[in-house]
Amino acid sequence: MKAMAAAQGVSVPRLYERALWTGDAVAAERMSAIYSEVFGARRGIAMALSNVNQIAKVANSTGEVQLAQLLAVMEYLERQYEHFNAVLAQLPGGESPIVTKYENPRYLIEREQERDQ
């Protein structure tokens, strides 16, 4: 148990608590990995949103949009969105949600580009 707790970066009592909530120690380890992925994705999304804020700041001050940078950020966010759905599908009872075109970041960018033309 000590080795498993150390591998998850938690104390043995915390491992037991997770095992209690998830059913067993193996499920607790799996949930720990899912939590790590979710928090890692959240950090990445926060950094990408910071880039969006910087792009918006430049656009507001100069009137110019840095389209290449904006598209790069949107592609990153789209990959994170897909990864997030895959992680959610790993949760007990989880299913990958159905994504409508209106929720897809790529669709939103393309719609804005069409409107600007």
Secondary structure by P-SEA (a helix, b strand, c coil): caaaaaaacccaaaaaaaaaacccaaaaaaaaaaaaaaaaaaaaaaaaaaaaaaaaaaaaaccccaaaaaaaaaaaaaaaaaaaaaaaaaccccccccccccccaaaaaaaaaaaac
